[in-house]
Amino acid sequence: MNAALERNGPGLLLRDILRDDPQVTAFAAVVRRVNPDILVLQGVDYDHGQVALTALRDRIADLGGPRFAYLFARRPNTGMTTGLDMDGDGYLGRARDKQGYGWFAGQGGMAILSRYPFDIDGVQDFTALKWKDIPGAHLPKSKGAPFPSTAAQTVQRLSSVAHWVVPVVVSKNRSLHILTFHATPPVFDGPEDRNGRRNHDEIRFWQLYLDGKFGQPPRSEFVLVGNANVDPTDGEGRKEGIQNLLADPRLQDPKPKRPVSRNANRFDAERLDTVAWPDDGPGHLRVQYILPSIDLDVQGAGVHWPPSDAPEAADARAAGPHRMVWVDLAMP
């Protein structure tokens, strides 16, 4: 789930967790209802000591949700200074001039909360990988020249937030590898399509990784989880990236759907949506995905999007525009 818990300054998320902010309380209520064993989050501010993440974990448990014994988070690219004009607007030091959009270091990072321990020695972190270093990089150009500059493209990292491979130890000598990321929105740029190209390559990275282009990938029992920020059919963005990923024979798409309201019928495509942006903006789209490896036994899947007449609908709306996506896996 993109928890949309990023705040406008460092320390403010911790402040809001400790003072029972309504959004935090609603988010915790959603976690309690879905009751996951492993919870992958985007849109949660990072701090070096995981103070805010620990407080969030405790808040979830205090409100009757699961008790996550293990936390994982590393510094994301959001808010990481570059000293360069990274968006070509002629200014320095703004949020778009960082390695990933952010007004301060760690704004809108990622985290994993788990009932099972992590194999920290087995973690692969590709957050520092340069965009130019991936095969076939779709780097932007303007008037035939690198955009915004050669210097910017030399230092630009691929990940707008992060790309991680995190093994979760589910039993003795057996791990479920979590492949996770949060891609940039493919909008808020110009004709050079910098964000659209970056979004496409952040998604395409995972197929390159599974091809063995960046070390040894897991061959079985892994799950690709993340916010791709693009719908395969609707909205903005280069569709071929997510379409190719969904069609990859090494992955399966369980197509999690929200329930049908008693008062209205929904087309299947609409029920796949995971975010409720305003109708006068992007609208409702499918942007968050859980794609298990083809060998895993999927027992169920869904989007926690209660019908408007359900008692839990208010918490789902108050938690933010995104909805929690879940998949049940059997690992005997």
Phi and psi restraints in degrees (value plus and minus 20) as a CYANA .aco file:
   2 ASN   PHI     -98.4   -58.4
   2 ASN   PSI      85.1   125.1
   3 ALA   PHI     -95.4   -55.4
   3 ALA   PSI     -32.0     8.0
   4 ALA   PHI      33.0    73.0
   4 ALA   PSI      19.5    59.5
   5 LEU   PHI    -120.0   -80.0
   5 LEU   PSI      -9.7    30.3
   6 GLU   PHI     -87.2   -47.2
   6 GLU   PSI     124.7   164.7
   7 ARG   PHI    -139.6   -99.6
   7 ARG   PSI     155.2   195.2
   8 ASN   PHI    -105.9   -65.9
   8 ASN   PSI     -20.7    19.3
   9 GLY   PHI    -182.1  -142.1
   9 GLY   PSI     139.4   179.4
  10 PRO   PHI     -85.0   -45.0
  10 PRO   PSI     119.0   159.0
  11 GLY   PHI      68.4   108.4
  11 GLY   PSI     -33.6     6.4
  12 LEU   PHI     -94.1   -54.1
  12 LEU   PSI     -50.4   -10.4
  13 LEU   PHI     -85.5   -45.5
  13 LEU   PSI     -64.3   -24.3
  14 LEU   PHI     -79.6   -39.6
  14 LEU   PSI     -63.4   -23.4
  15 ARG   PHI     -76.5   -36.5
  15 ARG   PSI     -66.4   -26.4
  16 ASP   PHI     -88.5   -48.5
  16 ASP   PSI     -55.9   -15.9
  17 ILE   PHI     -83.3   -43.3
  17 ILE   PSI     -62.5   -22.5
  18 LEU   PHI     -94.3   -54.3
  18 LEU   PSI     -41.5    -1.5
  19 ARG   PHI    -126.2   -86.2
  19 ARG   PSI       2.6    42.6
  20 ASP   PHI      38.7    78.7
  20 ASP   PSI      29.8    69.8
  21 ASP   PHI     -77.5   -37.5
  21 ASP   PSI     116.6   156.6
  22 PRO   PHI     -78.5   -38.5
  22 PRO   PSI     -57.0   -17.0
  23 GLN   PHI     -86.2   -46.2
  23 GLN   PSI     -62.8   -22.8
  24 VAL   PHI     -82.0   -42.0
  24 VAL   PSI     -62.6   -22.6
  25 THR   PHI     -83.5   -43.5
  25 THR   PSI     -61.9   -21.9
  26 ALA   PHI     -85.3   -45.3
  26 ALA   PSI     -61.5   -21.5
  27 PHE   PHI     -79.9   -39.9
  27 PHE   PSI     -65.0   -25.0
  28 ALA   PHI     -81.9   -41.9
  28 ALA   PSI     -55.1   -15.1
  29 ALA   PHI     -86.0   -46.0
  29 ALA   PSI     -57.5   -17.5
  30 VAL   PHI     -84.0   -44.0
  30 VAL   PSI     -64.4   -24.4
  31 VAL   PHI     -81.5   -41.5
  31 VAL   PSI     -60.1   -20.1
  32 ARG   PHI     -81.5   -41.5
  32 ARG   PSI     -61.3   -21.3
  33 ARG   PHI     -91.3   -51.3
  33 ARG   PSI     -61.6   -21.6
  34 VAL   PHI     -97.1   -57.1
  34 VAL   PSI     -55.5   -15.5
  35 ASN   PHI      36.6    76.6
  35 ASN   PSI      37.7    77.7
  36 PRO   PHI     -97.7   -57.7
  36 PRO   PSI     135.1   175.1
  37 ASP   PHI    -102.6   -62.6
  37 ASP   PSI     -54.9   -14.9
  38 ILE   PHI    -149.7  -109.7
  38 ILE   PSI     104.7   144.7
  39 LEU   PHI    -139.4   -99.4
  39 LEU   PSI      95.6   135.6
  40 VAL   PHI    -122.0   -82.0
  40 VAL   PSI     104.0   144.0
  41 LEU   PHI    -138.8   -98.8
  41 LEU   PSI     122.1   162.1
  42 GLN   PHI    -136.5   -96.5
  42 GLN   PSI     148.0   188.0
  43 GLY   PHI      49.5    89.5
  43 GLY   PSI      17.1    57.1
  44 VAL   PHI    -149.1  -109.1
  44 VAL   PSI     105.1   145.1
  45 ASP   PHI     -84.4   -44.4
  45 ASP   PSI     120.6   160.6
  46 TYR   PHI    -117.9   -77.9
  46 TYR   PSI     117.9   157.9
  47 ASP   PHI    -153.2  -113.2
  47 ASP   PSI     132.7   172.7
  48 HIS   PHI     -78.6   -38.6
  48 HIS   PSI     -58.0   -18.0
  49 GLY   PHI    -112.5   -72.5
  49 GLY   PSI     -11.4    28.6
  50 GLN   PHI      35.1    75.1
  50 GLN   PSI      13.8    53.8
  51 VAL   PHI     -87.0   -47.0
  51 VAL   PSI     -68.0   -28.0
  52 ALA   PHI     -86.5   -46.5
  52 ALA   PSI     -61.0   -21.0
  53 LEU   PHI     -84.3   -44.3
  53 LEU   PSI     -59.1   -19.1
  54 THR   PHI     -84.2   -44.2
  54 THR   PSI     -62.4   -22.4
  55 ALA   PHI     -84.6   -44.6
  55 ALA   PSI     -57.8   -17.8
  56 LEU   PHI     -85.8   -45.8
  56 LEU   PSI     -63.0   -23.0
  57 ARG   PHI     -77.5   -37.5
  57 ARG   PSI     -64.9   -24.9
  58 ASP   PHI     -87.1   -47.1
  58 ASP   PSI     -56.1   -16.1
  59 ARG   PHI     -85.0   -45.0
  59 ARG   PSI     -61.6   -21.6
  60 ILE   PHI     -78.7   -38.7
  60 ILE   PSI     -66.6   -26.6
  61 ALA   PHI     -87.2   -47.2
  61 ALA   PSI     -59.7   -19.7
  62 ASP   PHI     -83.2   -43.2
  62 ASP   PSI     -47.5    -7.5
  63 LEU   PHI    -114.0   -74.0
  63 LEU   PSI      -4.0    36.0
  64 GLY   PHI      72.8   112.8
  64 GLY   PSI     -12.9    27.1
  65 GLY   PHI    -104.8   -64.8
  65 GLY   PSI    -196.9  -156.9
  66 PRO   PHI     -84.6   -44.6
  66 PRO   PSI     131.5   171.5
  67 ARG   PHI    -118.0   -78.0
  67 ARG   PSI      87.0   127.0
  68 PHE   PHI    -107.9   -67.9
  68 PHE   PSI      92.5   132.5
  69 ALA   PHI     -96.8   -56.8
  69 ALA   PSI     -39.7     0.3
  70 TYR   PHI    -149.0  -109.0
  70 TYR   PSI     115.8   155.8
  71 LEU   PHI    -144.8  -104.8
  71 LEU   PSI     121.8   161.8
  72 PHE   PHI    -155.8  -115.8
  72 PHE   PSI     107.6   147.6
  73 ALA   PHI    -179.7  -139.7
  73 ALA   PSI     122.1   162.1
  74 ARG   PHI    -152.1  -112.1
  74 ARG   PSI     142.8   182.8
  75 ARG   PHI     -81.0   -41.0
  75 ARG   PSI     106.6   146.6
  76 PRO   PHI    -107.0   -67.0
  76 PRO   PSI     156.9   196.9
  77 ASN   PHI    -100.0   -60.0
  77 ASN   PSI     -32.9     7.1
  78 THR   PHI     -82.5   -42.5
  78 THR   PSI     109.7   149.7
  79 GLY   PHI      55.1    95.1
  79 GLY   PSI     -13.8    26.2
  80 MET   PHI    -101.1   -61.1
  80 MET   PSI      99.3   139.3
  81 THR   PHI     -87.7   -47.7
  81 THR   PSI     130.1   170.1
  82 THR   PHI    -142.0  -102.0
  82 THR   PSI     -43.4    -3.4
  83 GLY   PHI      56.3    96.3
  83 GLY   PSI     -12.1    27.9
  84 LEU   PHI    -145.6  -105.6
  84 LEU   PSI     142.8   182.8
  85 ASP   PHI    -103.4   -63.4
  85 ASP   PSI      83.1   123.1
  86 MET   PHI    -112.9   -72.9
  86 MET   PSI     -29.8    10.2
  87 ASP   PHI    -139.4   -99.4
  87 ASP   PSI     -17.1    22.9
  88 GLY   PHI      54.4    94.4
  88 GLY   PSI       1.1    41.1
  89 ASP   PHI    -114.2   -74.2
  89 ASP   PSI     -18.1    21.9
  90 GLY   PHI      66.5   106.5
  90 GLY   PSI     -18.3    21.7
  91 TYR   PHI    -135.5   -95.5
  91 TYR   PSI     139.4   179.4
  92 LEU   PHI    -140.2  -100.2
  92 LEU   PSI     134.6   174.6
  93 GLY   PHI      60.3   100.3
  93 GLY   PSI     -13.8    26.2
  94 ARG   PHI    -105.8   -65.8
  94 ARG   PSI     152.6   192.6
  95 ALA   PHI     -79.4   -39.4
  95 ALA   PSI     -53.9   -13.9
  96 ARG   PHI    -100.6   -60.6
  96 ARG   PSI     -25.0    15.0
  97 ASP   PHI    -113.3   -73.3
  97 ASP   PSI     -16.3    23.7
  98 LYS   PHI    -109.5   -69.5
  98 LYS   PSI     151.9   191.9
  99 GLN   PHI     -81.0   -41.0
  99 GLN   PSI     -54.7   -14.7
 100 GLY   PHI    -159.2  -119.2
 100 GLY   PSI     128.1   168.1
 101 TYR   PHI     -73.1   -33.1
 101 TYR   PSI     107.9   147.9
 102 GLY   PHI     155.1   195.1
 102 GLY   PSI     121.1   161.1
 103 TRP   PHI    -104.9   -64.9
 103 TRP   PSI     -37.4     2.6
 104 PHE   PHI    -166.5  -126.5
 104 PHE   PSI     139.2   179.2
 105 ALA   PHI     -81.9   -41.9
 105 ALA   PSI     104.3   144.3
 106 GLY   PHI      73.2   113.2
 106 GLY   PSI     -22.7    17.3
 107 GLN   PHI     -81.4   -41.4
 107 GLN   PSI     109.7   149.7
 108 GLY   PHI      43.2    83.2
 108 GLY   PSI      30.8    70.8
 109 GLY   PHI    -106.6   -66.6
 109 GLY   PSI    -179.6  -139.6
 110 MET   PHI    -148.8  -108.8
 110 MET   PSI     142.8   182.8
 111 ALA   PHI    -179.9  -139.9
 111 ALA   PSI     137.6   177.6
 112 ILE   PHI    -147.5  -107.5
 112 ILE   PSI     109.0   149.0
 113 LEU   PHI    -134.0   -94.0
 113 LEU   PSI     113.9   153.9
 114 SER   PHI    -164.2  -124.2
 114 SER   PSI     126.8   166.8
 115 ARG   PHI    -100.5   -60.5
 115 ARG   PSI     -34.7     5.3
 116 TYR   PHI    -129.9   -89.9
 116 TYR   PSI     131.0   171.0
 117 PRO   PHI     -92.8   -52.8
 117 PRO   PSI     139.0   179.0
 118 PHE   PHI    -116.9   -76.9
 118 PHE   PSI     125.8   165.8
 119 ASP   PHI    -110.3   -70.3
 119 ASP   PSI      67.6   107.6
 120 ILE   PHI     -82.7   -42.7
 120 ILE   PSI     -56.1   -16.1
 121 ASP   PHI     -84.9   -44.9
 121 ASP   PSI     -42.9    -2.9
 122 GLY   PHI    -113.3   -73.3
 122 GLY   PSI     -18.3    21.7
 123 VAL   PHI     -87.8   -47.8
 123 VAL   PSI     116.8   156.8
 124 GLN   PHI    -135.3   -95.3
 124 GLN   PSI     103.4   143.4
 125 ASP   PHI    -138.5   -98.5
 125 ASP   PSI      93.2   133.2
 126 PHE   PHI    -124.7   -84.7
 126 PHE   PSI      -2.0    38.0
 127 THR   PHI     -83.4   -43.4
 127 THR   PSI     -48.8    -8.8
 128 ALA   PHI    -109.2   -69.2
 128 ALA   PSI     -20.6    19.4
 129 LEU   PHI     -83.1   -43.1
 129 LEU   PSI     111.0   151.0
 130 LYS   PHI     -95.6   -55.6
 130 LYS   PSI     121.1   161.1
 131 TRP   PHI     -78.5   -38.5
 131 TRP   PSI     -62.0   -22.0
 132 LYS   PHI     -85.4   -45.4
 132 LYS   PSI     -35.8     4.2
 133 ASP   PHI    -112.2   -72.2
 133 ASP   PSI     -20.6    19.4
 134 ILE   PHI    -110.3   -70.3
 134 ILE   PSI     122.5   162.5
 135 PRO   PHI     -78.4   -38.4
 135 PRO   PSI     111.2   151.2
 136 GLY   PHI      48.7    88.7
 136 GLY   PSI      11.7    51.7
 137 ALA   PHI     -76.7   -36.7
 137 ALA   PSI     112.7   152.7
 138 HIS   PHI    -109.9   -69.9
 138 HIS   PSI      41.7    81.7
 139 LEU   PHI     -89.4   -49.4
 139 LEU   PSI     121.5   161.5
 140 PRO   PHI     -95.8   -55.8
 140 PRO   PSI     131.5   171.5
 141 LYS   PHI    -153.5  -113.5
 141 LYS   PSI     135.5   175.5
 142 SER   PHI    -160.1  -120.1
 142 SER   PSI     102.5   142.5
 143 LYS   PHI      35.4    75.4
 143 LYS   PSI      17.5    57.5
 144 GLY   PHI      61.0   101.0
 144 GLY   PSI     -19.9    20.1
 145 ALA   PHI    -134.1   -94.1
 145 ALA   PSI     133.8   173.8
 146 PRO   PHI     -76.2   -36.2
 146 PRO   PSI     115.8   155.8
 147 PHE   PHI    -129.6   -89.6
 147 PHE   PSI     115.5   155.5
 148 PRO   PHI    -101.8   -61.8
 148 PRO   PSI     -37.7     2.3
 149 SER   PHI    -185.5  -145.5
 149 SER   PSI     142.4   182.4
 150 THR   PHI     -83.4   -43.4
 150 THR   PSI     -59.6   -19.6
 151 ALA   PHI     -81.2   -41.2
 151 ALA   PSI     -61.1   -21.1
 152 ALA   PHI     -86.3   -46.3
 152 ALA   PSI     -63.2   -23.2
 153 GLN   PHI     -89.2   -49.2
 153 GLN   PSI     -43.2    -3.2
 154 THR   PHI     -88.5   -48.5
 154 THR   PSI     -54.9   -14.9
 155 VAL   PHI    -122.3   -82.3
 155 VAL   PSI     -33.3     6.7
 156 GLN   PHI     -84.1   -44.1
 156 GLN   PSI     102.2   142.2
 157 ARG   PHI     -99.9   -59.9
 157 ARG   PSI     133.3   173.3
 158 LEU   PHI     -88.1   -48.1
 158 LEU   PSI     -67.5   -27.5
 159 SER   PHI     -92.6   -52.6
 159 SER   PSI     103.2   143.2
 160 SER   PHI     -94.1   -54.1
 160 SER   PSI     -46.7    -6.7
 161 VAL   PHI    -143.4  -103.4
 161 VAL   PSI     -90.5   -50.5
 162 ALA   PHI    -190.1  -150.1
 162 ALA   PSI     140.3   180.3
 163 HIS   PHI    -151.5  -111.5
 163 HIS   PSI      96.7   136.7
 164 TRP   PHI    -145.6  -105.6
 164 TRP   PSI     130.6   170.6
 165 VAL   PHI    -142.5  -102.5
 165 VAL   PSI      93.6   133.6
 166 VAL   PHI    -143.7  -103.7
 166 VAL   PSI      91.8   131.8
 167 PRO   PHI     -95.0   -55.0
 167 PRO   PSI     110.9   150.9
 168 VAL   PHI    -129.1   -89.1
 168 VAL   PSI     102.5   142.5
 169 VAL   PHI    -102.6   -62.6
 169 VAL   PSI      84.8   124.8
 170 VAL   PHI    -111.4   -71.4
 170 VAL   PSI     -40.7    -0.7
 171 SER   PHI    -183.2  -143.2
 171 SER   PSI     155.8   195.8
 172 LYS   PHI     -78.3   -38.3
 172 LYS   PSI     105.7   145.7
 173 ASN   PHI      41.9    81.9
 173 ASN   PSI       5.1    45.1
 174 ARG   PHI    -162.3  -122.3
 174 ARG   PSI     108.5   148.5
 175 SER   PHI    -150.3  -110.3
 175 SER   PSI     129.5   169.5
 176 LEU   PHI    -126.4   -86.4
 176 LEU   PSI      97.8   137.8
 177 HIS   PHI    -105.6   -65.6
 177 HIS   PSI     105.9   145.9
 178 ILE   PHI    -118.7   -78.7
 178 ILE   PSI      94.8   134.8
 179 LEU   PHI    -120.0   -80.0
 179 LEU   PSI      94.4   134.4
 180 THR   PHI    -158.1  -118.1
 180 THR   PSI     133.4   173.4
 181 PHE   PHI    -183.6  -143.6
 181 PHE   PSI     151.2   191.2
 182 HIS   PHI    -162.7  -122.7
 182 HIS   PSI      85.2   125.2
 183 ALA   PHI    -101.3   -61.3
 183 ALA   PSI     135.2   175.2
 184 THR   PHI     -88.4   -48.4
 184 THR   PSI     129.0   169.0
 185 PRO   PHI     -82.5   -42.5
 185 PRO   PSI     118.7   158.7
 186 PRO   PHI    -103.5   -63.5
 186 PRO   PSI      17.3    57.3
 187 VAL   PHI    -157.9  -117.9
 187 VAL   PSI    -187.7  -147.7
 188 PHE   PHI      42.7    82.7
 188 PHE   PSI      20.4    60.4
 189 ASP   PHI    -163.7  -123.7
 189 ASP   PSI    -184.1  -144.1
 190 GLY   PHI    -135.4   -95.4
 190 GLY   PSI    -179.9  -139.9
 191 PRO   PHI     -83.7   -43.7
 191 PRO   PSI     -37.9     2.1
 192 GLU   PHI     -90.9   -50.9
 192 GLU   PSI     -37.1     2.9
 193 ASP   PHI      37.6    77.6
 193 ASP   PSI      23.7    63.7
 194 ARG   PHI     -79.0   -39.0
 194 ARG   PSI     -67.9   -27.9
 195 ASN   PHI     -91.3   -51.3
 195 ASN   PSI     -56.3   -16.3
 196 GLY   PHI     -83.9   -43.9
 196 GLY   PSI     -60.9   -20.9
 197 ARG   PHI     -88.5   -48.5
 197 ARG   PSI     -60.9   -20.9
 198 ARG   PHI     -86.1   -46.1
 198 ARG   PSI     -63.4   -23.4
 199 ASN   PHI     -76.5   -36.5
 199 ASN   PSI     -66.1   -26.1
 200 HIS   PHI     -78.2   -38.2
 200 HIS   PSI     -65.0   -25.0
 201 ASP   PHI     -96.2   -56.2
 201 ASP   PSI     -49.4    -9.4
 202 GLU   PHI     -83.4   -43.4
 202 GLU   PSI     -56.1   -16.1
 203 ILE   PHI     -94.3   -54.3
 203 ILE   PSI     -64.7   -24.7
 204 ARG   PHI     -84.0   -44.0
 204 ARG   PSI     -44.4    -4.4
 205 PHE   PHI     -70.7   -30.7
 205 PHE   PSI     -59.8   -19.8
 206 TRP   PHI     -87.3   -47.3
 206 TRP   PSI     -54.0   -14.0
 207 GLN   PHI     -89.5   -49.5
 207 GLN   PSI     -57.6   -17.6
 208 LEU   PHI     -83.8   -43.8
 208 LEU   PSI     -60.0   -20.0
 209 TYR   PHI     -83.3   -43.3
 209 TYR   PSI     -66.0   -26.0
 210 LEU   PHI     -87.0   -47.0
 210 LEU   PSI     -43.2    -3.2
 211 ASP   PHI     -95.3   -55.3
 211 ASP   PSI     -28.2    11.8
 212 GLY   PHI      69.2   109.2
 212 GLY   PSI      -0.9    39.1
 213 LYS   PHI     -96.8   -56.8
 213 LYS   PSI     -36.1     3.9
 214 PHE   PHI    -155.0  -115.0
 214 PHE   PSI      43.3    83.3
 215 GLY   PHI      68.8   108.8
 215 GLY   PSI    -185.3  -145.3
 216 GLN   PHI    -115.7   -75.7
 216 GLN   PSI      91.4   131.4
 217 PRO   PHI    -103.2   -63.2
 217 PRO   PSI     139.5   179.5
 218 PRO   PHI     -86.8   -46.8
 218 PRO   PSI     121.7   161.7
 219 ARG   PHI    -113.5   -73.5
 219 ARG   PSI     -33.5     6.5
 220 SER   PHI    -174.8  -134.8
 220 SER   PSI     145.0   185.0
 221 GLU   PHI      31.6    71.6
 221 GLU   PSI      42.1    82.1
 222 PHE   PHI    -157.0  -117.0
 222 PHE   PSI     139.4   179.4
 223 VAL   PHI    -155.0  -115.0
 223 VAL   PSI     106.6   146.6
 224 LEU   PHI    -110.0   -70.0
 224 LEU   PSI      97.5   137.5
 225 VAL   PHI    -150.0  -110.0
 225 VAL   PSI     108.2   148.2
 226 GLY   PHI     153.2   193.2
 226 GLY   PSI     156.2   196.2
 227 ASN   PHI    -120.8   -80.8
 227 ASN   PSI      82.8   122.8
 228 ALA   PHI    -100.2   -60.2
 228 ALA   PSI     -34.8     5.2
 229 ASN   PHI      39.5    79.5
 229 ASN   PSI       5.2    45.2
 230 VAL   PHI    -170.3  -130.3
 230 VAL   PSI     121.4   161.4
 231 ASP   PHI    -116.3   -76.3
 231 ASP   PSI     122.1   162.1
 232 PRO   PHI     -88.6   -48.6
 232 PRO   PSI     -36.5     3.5
 233 THR   PHI    -150.2  -110.2
 233 THR   PSI     -51.0   -11.0
 234 ASP   PHI    -134.4   -94.4
 234 ASP   PSI     144.7   184.7
 235 GLY   PHI      56.2    96.2
 235 GLY   PSI    -188.8  -148.8
 236 GLU   PHI    -103.8   -63.8
 236 GLU   PSI     148.5   188.5
 237 GLY   PHI      92.6   132.6
 237 GLY   PSI     144.8   184.8
 238 ARG   PHI    -105.6   -65.6
 238 ARG   PSI      84.7   124.7
 239 LYS   PHI     -88.0   -48.0
 239 LYS   PSI     -44.8    -4.8
 240 GLU   PHI     -84.2   -44.2
 240 GLU   PSI     -48.8    -8.8
 241 GLY   PHI     -82.1   -42.1
 241 GLY   PSI     -74.5   -34.5
 242 ILE   PHI     -93.1   -53.1
 242 ILE   PSI     -52.7   -12.7
 243 GLN   PHI     -83.5   -43.5
 243 GLN   PSI     -62.4   -22.4
 244 ASN   PHI     -85.3   -45.3
 244 ASN   PSI     -57.9   -17.9
 245 LEU   PHI     -85.5   -45.5
 245 LEU   PSI     -64.1   -24.1
 246 LEU   PHI     -85.0   -45.0
 246 LEU   PSI     -46.3    -6.3
 247 ALA   PHI    -112.0   -72.0
 247 ALA   PSI     -21.5    18.5
 248 ASP   PHI     -84.3   -44.3
 248 ASP   PSI     106.4   146.4
 249 PRO   PHI     -88.2   -48.2
 249 PRO   PSI     -31.4     8.6
 250 ARG   PHI    -102.8   -62.8
 250 ARG   PSI     -29.6    10.4
 251 LEU   PHI    -141.3  -101.3
 251 LEU   PSI     138.5   178.5
 252 GLN   PHI    -145.5  -105.5
 252 GLN   PSI     122.3   162.3
 253 ASP   PHI    -125.8   -85.8
 253 ASP   PSI      84.9   124.9
 254 PRO   PHI     -92.6   -52.6
 254 PRO   PSI     -25.8    14.2
 255 LYS   PHI      30.3    70.3
 255 LYS   PSI      44.1    84.1
 256 PRO   PHI     -79.9   -39.9
 256 PRO   PSI     116.2   156.2
 257 LYS   PHI    -146.6  -106.6
 257 LYS   PSI     131.0   171.0
 258 ARG   PHI    -101.5   -61.5
 258 ARG   PSI     138.1   178.1
 259 PRO   PHI     -89.6   -49.6
 259 PRO   PSI     139.2   179.2
 260 VAL   PHI    -106.5   -66.5
 260 VAL   PSI     112.0   152.0
 261 SER   PHI     -85.5   -45.5
 261 SER   PSI     127.6   167.6
 262 ARG   PHI     -88.8   -48.8
 262 ARG   PSI     -39.0     1.0
 263 ASN   PHI    -120.8   -80.8
 263 ASN   PSI     -22.8    17.2
 264 ALA   PHI    -177.8  -137.8
 264 ALA   PSI     128.7   168.7
 265 ASN   PHI    -112.8   -72.8
 265 ASN   PSI     129.9   169.9
 266 ARG   PHI    -148.6  -108.6
 266 ARG   PSI     116.7   156.7
 267 PHE   PHI     -86.3   -46.3
 267 PHE   PSI     130.6   170.6
 268 ASP   PHI     -77.0   -37.0
 268 ASP   PSI     -59.8   -19.8
 269 ALA   PHI     -81.1   -41.1
 269 ALA   PSI     -59.6   -19.6
 270 GLU   PHI     -88.3   -48.3
 270 GLU   PSI     -54.0   -14.0
 271 ARG   PHI     -90.4   -50.4
 271 ARG   PSI     -33.9     6.1
 272 LEU   PHI    -101.5   -61.5
 272 LEU   PSI     -30.6     9.4
 273 ASP   PHI     -80.4   -40.4
 273 ASP   PSI     127.6   167.6
 274 THR   PHI    -142.9  -102.9
 274 THR   PSI     -23.5    16.5
 275 VAL   PHI    -161.9  -121.9
 275 VAL   PSI     123.0   163.0
 276 ALA   PHI    -133.1   -93.1
 276 ALA   PSI      53.7    93.7
 277 TRP   PHI     -96.9   -56.9
 277 TRP   PSI     140.0   180.0
 278 PRO   PHI     -79.2   -39.2
 278 PRO   PSI     128.3   168.3
 279 ASP   PHI     -85.1   -45.1
 279 ASP   PSI     -46.8    -6.8
 280 ASP   PHI    -106.4   -66.4
 280 ASP   PSI     -12.9    27.1
 281 GLY   PHI    -140.3  -100.3
 281 GLY   PSI    -154.8  -114.8
 282 PRO   PHI     -86.0   -46.0
 282 PRO   PSI     -46.2    -6.2
 283 GLY   PHI      61.4   101.4
 283 GLY   PSI    -182.3  -142.3
 284 HIS   PHI    -106.9   -66.9
 284 HIS   PSI     106.8   146.8
 285 LEU   PHI    -160.7  -120.7
 285 LEU   PSI     141.5   181.5
 286 ARG   PHI    -116.7   -76.7
 286 ARG   PSI      89.8   129.8
 287 VAL   PHI    -147.6  -107.6
 287 VAL   PSI     -33.5     6.5
 288 GLN   PHI    -132.0   -92.0
 288 GLN   PSI     119.5   159.5
 289 TYR   PHI    -156.6  -116.6
 289 TYR   PSI     125.3   165.3
 290 ILE   PHI    -147.2  -107.2
 290 ILE   PSI      92.2   132.2
 291 LEU   PHI    -142.4  -102.4
 291 LEU   PSI      76.2   116.2
 292 PRO   PHI     -90.9   -50.9
 292 PRO   PSI     135.1   175.1
 293 SER   PHI     -83.7   -43.7
 293 SER   PSI     135.9   175.9
 294 ILE   PHI     -84.6   -44.6
 294 ILE   PSI     -41.1    -1.1
 295 ASP   PHI    -103.9   -63.9
 295 ASP   PSI     -32.7     7.3
 296 LEU   PHI    -100.2   -60.2
 296 LEU   PSI     127.8   167.8
 297 ASP   PHI    -113.4   -73.4
 297 ASP   PSI      84.6   124.6
 298 VAL   PHI    -104.1   -64.1
 298 VAL   PSI     100.3   140.3
 299 GLN   PHI    -115.4   -75.4
 299 GLN   PSI     -42.0    -2.0
 300 GLY   PHI    -198.3  -158.3
 300 GLY   PSI     142.9   182.9
 301 ALA   PHI    -180.5  -140.5
 301 ALA   PSI     134.4   174.4
 302 GLY   PHI    -193.6  -153.6
 302 GLY   PSI     151.3   191.3
 303 VAL   PHI    -136.2   -96.2
 303 VAL   PSI     105.1   145.1
 304 HIS   PHI     -96.3   -56.3
 304 HIS   PSI      66.1   106.1
 305 TRP   PHI    -154.0  -114.0
 305 TRP   PSI      59.2    99.2
 306 PRO   PHI     -80.9   -40.9
 306 PRO   PSI     123.8   163.8
 307 PRO   PHI     -74.8   -34.8
 307 PRO   PSI     130.6   170.6
 308 SER   PHI     -79.2   -39.2
 308 SER   PSI     -43.3    -3.3
 309 ASP   PHI    -112.9   -72.9
 309 ASP   PSI     -15.9    24.1
 310 ALA   PHI    -104.0   -64.0
 310 ALA   PSI     126.9   166.9
 311 PRO   PHI     -84.2   -44.2
 311 PRO   PSI     -46.7    -6.7
 312 GLU   PHI    -107.4   -67.4
 312 GLU   PSI     -19.3    20.7
 313 ALA   PHI     -85.1   -45.1
 313 ALA   PSI     -54.7   -14.7
 314 ALA   PHI     -82.2   -42.2
 314 ALA   PSI     -61.2   -21.2
 315 ASP   PHI     -85.9   -45.9
 315 ASP   PSI     -60.2   -20.2
 316 ALA   PHI     -80.8   -40.8
 316 ALA   PSI     -59.6   -19.6
 317 ARG   PHI     -92.1   -52.1
 317 ARG   PSI     -62.6   -22.6
 318 ALA   PHI     -88.4   -48.4
 318 ALA   PSI     -43.7    -3.7
 319 ALA   PHI     -91.0   -51.0
 319 ALA   PSI     -37.1     2.9
 320 GLY   PHI     114.1   154.1
 320 GLY   PSI     159.2   199.2
 321 PRO   PHI     -92.1   -52.1
 321 PRO   PSI     -44.1    -4.1
 322 HIS   PHI    -105.9   -65.9
 322 HIS   PSI     133.3   173.3
 323 ARG   PHI    -134.2   -94.2
 323 ARG   PSI     133.3   173.3
 324 MET   PHI     -99.5   -59.5
 324 MET   PSI     110.6   150.6
 325 VAL   PHI    -123.1   -83.1
 325 VAL   PSI     116.1   156.1
 326 TRP   PHI    -155.3  -115.3
 326 TRP   PSI     130.6   170.6
 327 VAL   PHI    -159.3  -119.3
 327 VAL   PSI     112.9   152.9
 328 ASP   PHI    -117.6   -77.6
 328 ASP   PSI     107.7   147.7
 329 LEU   PHI    -138.1   -98.1
 329 LEU   PSI     118.3   158.3
 330 ALA   PHI    -118.5   -78.5
 330 ALA   PSI     101.8   141.8
 331 MET   PHI    -147.1  -107.1
 331 MET   PSI      60.5   100.5
